[in-house]
Amino acid sequence: MSDNVISRRDFVKTAAIGVAGMQLAPRLLADEVKKPLRLGIIGTGARVRPHIKAIKQLSYIDIVATCDIEERRLKSGAELVGKAVRTYKDYRQLLADPEVDAVLICTPNCLHPEQVIAALKAGKYVMSEKPMAVSYEQCKAMKKAEEAASKFVLYTLQLRYACRYRELKDYIDSGKIGKVQYIFLPEYRGDWAKTDPWLYTIPETGKKINWRYWYAASGGSLSEKMCHYFDIINWMVGDTPEKVLCNGGINHYKDDGRDTWDHASVHLEYPGNIKALVSLCMYAPNRLDPQIIGEKGSLYLKEDHVLFEEAGTRNKGIKLPLTAEVGHGGGIAGENRGGNVETAVIRMYEDFYNCVQNHSRPFVGVDQAMAASKVAWLADLAAKRNAQVLWSEIS
C-alpha cells in the first residue's frame, strides 16, 4: 500500500459501518417469507423513471397500478413498468383500490400535501418525492395526518442512503478530523430540465409555466433542490442550525418569466459554533467538491474517494476509499446489482419495504424532511429581510 492511500478500516476503527451505521430498520425477512408489497404510483412524468427502474430490481415490490391526469404520461408510465397494470386518471380512485398496499407520490410539490394526507387517510404506506410541500404550514398538516394514521411516509431525501455520504458521516464520527468547524457544500449545475415538464397555471394571469420556475408550485429553488444538501448537513452535524443568512435571486435566466432563483449563498450557524456555507449556481460549467473542515484535519468528497488532509499540511492528502456505487443519473461506475440504477434509490426502497414489514420507522421521515425545507424557507426569509434570521422564526 502506498504512503498516500490507506484503507477505510484503518481510518475509521470506531465508527459504525454499513447498514447499522445508517440506523436502518431491522434486516429484511428471509426471501422465502417476504410478502410482496403492492405499490401504486401517483404521477408518471419524467421523475418517475428512476423510481420504476429501481423497483424493478426488487422482486418483493410489485407495481400494480399507476395514475396520471394526462393520458400520454399515464401510457408512458405503464409502458415503463413493462407489464399490465391498472391505470387511473384520478388519484382518489387509485387510493380506493384495495389491491394497493402503498403508494409512491411523484407529482409536483404543490400537490403533495393533499395527496399524502389522502393516502394516509386511505390506510396506505406512502413514499413521497421531496420536498414535502411548498409551505411550512402544509408540512405541519402533513405531520399531523401521519401522527393520526397507522402508517408512515418516507420522503425521498435519498442522499442519506448513498454510500458516499454514509461513509463521509462515518469519517466525521470517527473523530479523526476533530470537532467539525466548517462545512462547504456547493451545488453547481445547469438549469432545471426542460424536457416536457408539467405546466403550472399561474392563477393571477392564466399563464402556463414550468412548475419548477414558479415559487407557488415548487416552494422555491432552495427547497426544491437544496433540501437534499440541507438535510445532509443537518445529519453530518447532528443538529439543526440556530441562525440563517442568505442572499440569492435571478441573475442569469431572465427570459422565461420565472420567479424562482438561479443562484444563492446560504450561511448557517449550528450549535457549538459550527458554520456551513451552501452555494447554489444553476448556470455553472463545472461542479465543486464538498469540504468538511475540522480542528485536526479536513475531508474533501471526490467522485470516487475522500481526500483527508491533516491540519497544517498542504498537498499531502490521503485518499480514503469509498464503496463503489452508481450515483445520480448512473454517472458513477461501480458494483451494483441494478446496473445503471442509482444505488441510493434501491437502498431507499429496501428501507421502505423493510419498515412496512417490521412496523418500524424509515431512516428518512417527516422530521428530517420538515427540517430540510425549513432551512430553505428561513433562507428565503433572510434574503427578503437582508438580515440573519433565527431557527425559531418559523414554527
GITA-V296840 format. One record per residue. N is the residue number from 1. RES is the residue in one small letter. PSI is psi as a letter, one per 20 degrees, with the letter a starting at -180 (NA if undefined). D_FIRST is the distance of its C-alpha to the first C-alpha in whole Angstrom. Layout:
n | res | psi | d_first
N | RES | PSI | D_FIRST
N | RES | PSI | D_FIRST
This chain:
n | res | psi | d_first
1 | m | p | 0
2 | s | r | 4
3 | d | h | 7
4 | n | j | 8
5 | v | o | 7
6 | i | r | 7
7 | s | q | 9
8 | r | h | 13
9 | r | g | 14
10 | d | h | 12
11 | f | g | 14
12 | v | n | 17
13 | k | h | 18
14 | t | i | 22
15 | a | q | 22
16 | a | p | 24
17 | i | q | 22
18 | g | b | 24
19 | v | h | 27
20 | a | h | 28
21 | g | h | 27
22 | m | i | 29
23 | q | l | 32
24 | l | r | 33
25 | a | r | 36
26 | p | r | 36
27 | r | q | 35
28 | l | q | 37
29 | l | q | 39
30 | a | q | 39
31 | d | h | 39
32 | e | i | 43
33 | v | j | 44
34 | k | p | 43
35 | k | p | 46
36 | p | p | 46
37 | l | o | 46
38 | r | o | 49
39 | l | p | 48
40 | g | q | 50
41 | i | p | 49
42 | i | o | 51
43 | g | o | 50
44 | t | l | 49
45 | g | b | 48
46 | a | h | 45
47 | r | i | 43
48 | v | i | 43
49 | r | g | 42
50 | p | h | 38
51 | h | g | 40
52 | i | h | 41
53 | k | g | 38
54 | a | g | 36
55 | i | h | 39
56 | k | i | 40
57 | q | i | 36
58 | l | o | 38
59 | s | i | 40
60 | y | j | 42
61 | i | p | 43
62 | d | o | 46
63 | i | o | 47
64 | v | i | 51
65 | a | q | 52
66 | t | q | 52
67 | c | p | 54
68 | d | q | 55
69 | i | i | 58
70 | e | p | 57
71 | e | g | 58
72 | r | h | 56
73 | r | h | 53
74 | l | g | 54
75 | k | g | 54
76 | s | h | 51
77 | g | g | 49
78 | a | h | 51
79 | e | h | 50
80 | l | h | 46
81 | v | h | 46
82 | g | j | 47
83 | k | r | 50
84 | a | p | 53
85 | v | q | 53
86 | r | p | 56
87 | t | q | 56
88 | y | q | 58
89 | k | i | 59
90 | d | o | 60
91 | y | h | 57
92 | r | h | 59
93 | q | h | 60
94 | l | g | 57
95 | l | h | 57
96 | a | i | 60
97 | d | o | 58
98 | p | i | 58
99 | e | j | 55
100 | v | o | 53
101 | d | h | 51
102 | a | q | 49
103 | v | q | 49
104 | l | p | 46
105 | i | o | 48
106 | c | l | 46
107 | t | r | 49
108 | p | q | 49
109 | n | h | 49
110 | c | i | 53
111 | l | i | 53
112 | h | g | 51
113 | p | g | 53
114 | e | g | 56
115 | q | h | 54
116 | v | g | 52
117 | i | g | 55
118 | a | h | 57
119 | a | g | 54
120 | l | g | 54
121 | k | h | 57
122 | a | i | 57
123 | g | k | 55
124 | k | q | 52
125 | y | q | 48
126 | v | p | 47
127 | m | p | 44
128 | s | p | 45
129 | e | q | 43
130 | k | r | 42
131 | p | r | 44
132 | m | g | 46
133 | a | a | 49
134 | v | j | 51
135 | s | q | 52
136 | y | h | 51
137 | e | g | 55
138 | q | g | 54
139 | c | g | 50
140 | k | h | 53
141 | a | h | 55
142 | m | h | 52
143 | k | g | 51
144 | k | g | 54
145 | a | h | 55
146 | e | h | 51
147 | e | h | 52
148 | a | i | 56
149 | a | r | 54
150 | s | j | 53
151 | k | r | 50
152 | f | r | 47
153 | v | p | 45
154 | l | p | 42
155 | y | p | 41
156 | t | l | 39
157 | l | m | 36
158 | q | i | 34
159 | l | h | 31
160 | r | h | 31
161 | y | i | 30
162 | a | p | 27
163 | c | g | 23
164 | r | g | 22
165 | y | h | 25
166 | r | g | 25
167 | e | h | 21
168 | l | g | 22
169 | k | g | 25
170 | d | g | 22
171 | y | g | 20
172 | i | g | 23
173 | d | h | 25
174 | s | h | 22
175 | g | j | 23
176 | k | h | 20
177 | i | j | 22
178 | g | a | 25
179 | k | p | 29
180 | v | p | 29
181 | q | h | 31
182 | y | p | 31
183 | i | p | 30
184 | f | p | 31
185 | l | o | 31
186 | p | q | 32
187 | e | n | 34
188 | y | o | 35
189 | r | a | 36
190 | g | a | 39
191 | d | r | 42
192 | w | q | 43
193 | a | p | 44
194 | k | j | 47
195 | t | o | 47
196 | d | l | 50
197 | p | q | 50
198 | w | p | 52
199 | l | p | 55
200 | y | p | 56
201 | t | o | 60
202 | i | o | 61
203 | p | h | 64
204 | e | h | 65
205 | t | i | 65
206 | g | i | 65
207 | k | q | 62
208 | k | p | 59
209 | i | q | 56
210 | n | p | 52
211 | w | h | 52
212 | r | i | 48
213 | y | i | 50
214 | w | p | 53
215 | y | g | 52
216 | a | h | 55
217 | a | h | 53
218 | s | h | 49
219 | g | j | 49
220 | g | q | 48
221 | s | h | 45
222 | l | g | 43
223 | s | g | 44
224 | e | g | 43
225 | k | g | 40
226 | m | i | 38
227 | c | h | 39
228 | h | g | 36
229 | y | h | 34
230 | f | h | 36
231 | d | g | 36
232 | i | g | 32
233 | i | g | 32
234 | n | g | 35
235 | w | g | 32
236 | m | g | 30
237 | v | h | 32
238 | g | k | 34
239 | d | r | 37
240 | t | q | 40
241 | p | q | 41
242 | e | h | 44
243 | k | q | 44
244 | v | p | 44
245 | l | q | 45
246 | c | q | 45
247 | n | q | 46
248 | g | r | 46
249 | g | b | 49
250 | i | o | 49
251 | n | h | 48
252 | h | g | 48
253 | y | n | 49
254 | k | j | 53
255 | d | j | 55
256 | d | j | 55
257 | g | j | 56
258 | r | q | 53
259 | d | j | 53
260 | t | q | 49
261 | w | q | 47
262 | d | j | 45
263 | h | q | 43
264 | a | q | 42
265 | s | p | 41
266 | v | p | 41
267 | h | p | 40
268 | l | p | 39
269 | e | p | 40
270 | y | r | 39
271 | p | q | 39
272 | g | j | 38
273 | n | k | 38
274 | i | p | 35
275 | k | q | 36
276 | a | q | 35
277 | l | p | 35
278 | v | p | 36
279 | s | p | 37
280 | l | p | 38
281 | c | o | 39
282 | m | j | 40
283 | y | k | 41
284 | a | q | 37
285 | p | h | 36
286 | n | q | 32
287 | r | q | 30
288 | l | r | 29
289 | d | p | 26
290 | p | q | 26
291 | q | q | 25
292 | i | o | 26
293 | i | p | 26
294 | g | r | 26
295 | e | h | 27
296 | k | i | 24
297 | g | r | 22
298 | s | q | 22
299 | l | p | 21
300 | y | o | 21
301 | l | o | 21
302 | k | a | 20
303 | e | g | 21
304 | d | j | 18
305 | h | r | 16
306 | v | p | 17
307 | l | p | 16
308 | f | p | 16
309 | e | p | 18
310 | e | q | 19
311 | a | p | 23
312 | g | i | 24
313 | t | q | 21
314 | r | p | 21
315 | n | k | 19
316 | k | l | 16
317 | g | q | 15
318 | i | p | 12
319 | k | p | 11
320 | l | p | 12
321 | p | q | 13
322 | l | q | 16
323 | t | p | 18
324 | a | p | 19
325 | e | r | 23
326 | v | p | 26
327 | g | a | 27
328 | h | p | 31
329 | g | j | 33
330 | g | k | 30
331 | g | i | 28
332 | i | o | 24
333 | a | q | 23
334 | g | a | 22
335 | e | o | 22
336 | n | p | 26
337 | r | i | 29
338 | g | j | 31
339 | g | d | 30
340 | n | j | 31
341 | v | p | 32
342 | e | p | 30
343 | t | g | 28
344 | a | h | 30
345 | v | g | 33
346 | i | g | 33
347 | r | h | 31
348 | m | g | 34
349 | y | h | 37
350 | e | g | 35
351 | d | g | 36
352 | f | g | 39
353 | y | g | 40
354 | n | g | 39
355 | c | h | 41
356 | v | g | 44
357 | q | h | 44
358 | n | j | 43
359 | h | l | 45
360 | s | a | 43
361 | r | q | 42
362 | p | q | 39
363 | f | h | 36
364 | v | o | 37
365 | g | b | 41
366 | v | g | 44
367 | d | g | 43
368 | q | g | 40
369 | a | g | 42
370 | m | g | 45
371 | a | g | 42
372 | a | g | 41
373 | s | h | 44
374 | k | h | 45
375 | v | g | 43
376 | a | g | 44
377 | w | h | 48
378 | l | h | 47
379 | a | g | 46
380 | d | g | 49
381 | l | g | 51
382 | a | g | 49
383 | a | h | 50
384 | k | g | 53
385 | r | i | 54
386 | n | l | 52
387 | a | q | 51
388 | q | q | 49
389 | v | q | 49
390 | l | q | 49
391 | w | h | 47
392 | s | i | 50
393 | e | i | 52
394 | i | p | 52
395 | s | NA | 53
